[in-house]
């Protein structure tokens, strides 16, 4: 995510919006105690073990407040960090360091928490051919950051948004009149480059989705036994994806089912933040 063009085109607007949310007119606390420019530095310190993610976003937050701010980082995204590790040092106008602190840390803590949680689930799937996926269950206006964090944690991204791919869920199927009708409508409407995924809730739906020519069949909230049977029914005619309340507590049950993918909304909606702080501010003037 370090590409400056990527930031300017896709990311800066979100960071600026977050800064505007936090500073509607002024940082009154900072302006009370610092009336003019004072050069200072502050340390970025990990307060627990985990996978760090979002360092470039953290850095960019201060640069948007003042492009002369210097952010020296000692780790890169994807590195494992330990409690008390010195992650970096931010040097510049103390007013900028104080005003940007919470927004910068919010991004870094959230993204690092997702990367850390994702890495734990990836580790639990080691020894299988199953690929871990995220979902669209992301925080509004945080999707670009949260899906990036999943990749840093070792997972893969499912579709980014509604324009990205065809996924026929229960309500789409109901609206169309059935699985067969929904898949036919999708094939008639969409470009040939779009794959069609169908959400199924039972083995009869799995059979129907296969016969209709679905490319990917989602096995929604099925038991491990049902998933194993569904994989036999599909018999490599389509890719299979397991979904439905998958967490690090129950993912072990999926390892022997033979599915190709497992998607987990918990990666983005339930990952706890990684505790990181800015400490030891020094006046350098």
Buried (B, 14 or more C-beta within 10 A) or exposed (E): BEEEEEBEEEBBEBBBEBBEEEBEEEBEEBEEEBEEEBEBBBBBBBBBBBBBBBBBBBBBBBBBBBEEBEBEBEBEBBBEBEEEBBBBBBBBBBBBBBBBBBBBBBBBBBBBBBBBBBBBBBEBBEEBEBBBBBBBBBEEEBBBBBBBBBBBBBBBBBBBEEEEBBBBEEEBBEEBEEBBEBBBBBBEEEEEEBBBBBBBBEBEBBBBBBEBBBBBBBBBEBEBEBBBBBBEBBEEBBBBBBBBEBEBEEBEEBBEBBBBBBBBBBBBBBBEBBBBBBEEBEEEE
